Each structure stands twice: as structure tokens, then as C-alpha cells.
Amino acid sequence: MKEPLWLNQDEILAIHAELLDWFGGAGGVRDVGLLDAALQRPMNRFHYEDPSPSLFELAAAYTEGIVGKHPFVDGNKRTGFMAAYVFLGANGFDLVASEESAVERTLALAARAIGESEYAAWLTDNCDPSAAT
């Protein structure tokens, strides 16, 4: 697999700010080091795991990194989900899951009721391959 298009900190901060504008919540980064670590996680997996993870596993790593590390004051679950959504879109896949399914799965990941691999499988099952560009 060729190197994916990655999300950078400015993009994640913009996503986070937009989500707070839409849904409310306290703004601010709680720990920039944790945010950096969350954003490096999928890249490290891509470069150092053999075999390389799928795009869906990398997207799940973005979500898990943000949800698990809790770098923001508020909106971590929303931002974690949207990171996966934007990452998949930037790399040619359209996530077509219902809002209800997305909320349920992301809350389950946050509560540790499912793991990152189960979240990646859900992403795989909910991307429309015909929508890939």
C-alpha cells in the first residue's frame, strides 16, 4: 500500500473547533503532547508494523488515539470519529454508516466495550467501496 494522506495537527484542531461550534462544549487542548502522540500513532503503525495495517486500521488508530488519550478539554469522541471519517475520505473511501451506528460504535470504543480492531472492522463494513475516488 502506498503511503496514505495523513491528518496534521492544524486539520484536527479545525475539525475540533467546527464540532464544538456545531454541538457545543468547552474549547481548548488539554495536553498538546497527547494530541501529537494520538496523531503519530497511525503513522507509526504504518511505518513499523509488518504487514502494514489497512487504511481502516489506521483510521481506527486515529479514533482510538484521540478518544483514548483525551487530548482535548471536551469533544474527544466526536473529534476522534471525525478524524477517521476525514482520513478515510482523504484516502478515497466514503464512510456511509448511520449517525446512530457511528455514535454507538464510538461510545463503545471509548468505554472499552470494543477494541480498536473491532472498530476497524466496523469501519471496513461501513465504507462504500463504490464511492472510493
N, C-alpha and C positions, 0 to 999 in steps of 0.2 A: 504494500500500500504506500502511495506517495504521502509525503508529509501534509497533514491537514492544515487548514487555515485556523489559527489559534485565536482565542479571545485575549485581549490585553486588559490591563487594569482600567484604563480610561473607558473602554467599552462596558466593562462590568459596572463601573461607577455610574455611567449614563443609564444603563438598564435599571440599576437600583434606584436612582433618582426618579426615573419615569414611573416605576412601580409604586413608589411612595406617593407621587403626585396622584396616581390613579386610585390607590387603595388606602392611603394614609399610613401613618406610622412615624416613629422617631427617626430622623435622619442621622447620618454620621457613621464613620468607620470606627469600630470598637478597637480593632487591632490590625494595622496595615501589614504586619508580618504574617498574620494568619491569612489575610487576603492573598498576599503574594504566594504563600505556601499552597493555598487552595488552587490558584491559577497555574502553578508549576506542576501540580500533581498529574494531570493528564499528559503533559509534555514529557515528564519523567517516565511515565508508563510507556509512552510511545517509543522513546529512545532507548530504554533499558530493559524492557520485557521482551522475552523471546518465547513464542512468537508475539509480534506486535498486536496489541489489542485492536478490536474493531472500532469503528467510529462511534458505535453505540456504547461500547465500554468506556471510551474516552469521554463521551457526553455524560455518562453516569458518574465518572470521576469528577467532572466539574460540579455536578449537583452534590455529590457526597462531600466533596471538599468544602463547598460553601455552607451546606447545611450542617455538616459535622463540626467544622472549625468555628462557625458562628462569628465571622469577622465583622459583621455589621451590628449596629445597635438594635435594629429591627429589620424585618423583611428578608431574613436569610433563606427561608424556604422558597419564597416567591422568586428571589434572585437566583437561587440555585437551580430551580426548574427552568427559568428563562435563559440561564446560561446554556443549559443543554439544548433548549429549543433553538436559540440563535446559533450555537455551534453547529448543530445538525443542518440548519438552513444554509449557513455559510459554506457547508461542505456538500450541498446538493441533495439534502433529504428534507422532506416535509413531514413534521410530526403532526399526525391527524387525530390524536387522542381527544376524547371529550374533556371538557373542563372538569367534570366530576371525576373522571378516571385519573386525570393529572393530579388533582388535589389529593385524592385518596392514596395514590402511589407515593407522592412526595411526602405526605404526612407519615405514611408507613415507613419510609426510609428514615425520616427524622426521628421517629420513635424506635428505630432499630427493629421493627417488626419484619422488615425485609432487609436484605443486604444489597450492596452495590451490584452484585451480579444479577440479582433478581430485577433490580431497577433497569439494568442494561437490557435484560431480556424483554421487559415491558416496552422500553424504547424501540427495540427491534421490531416487536409485534405491532407497534403503533406508528410506524413510519410508512408512508406510501411510496413504494419504490417507483411507481409510475410518475410521481411528482419530482423525482430526482432530476436535477438540471445538469 
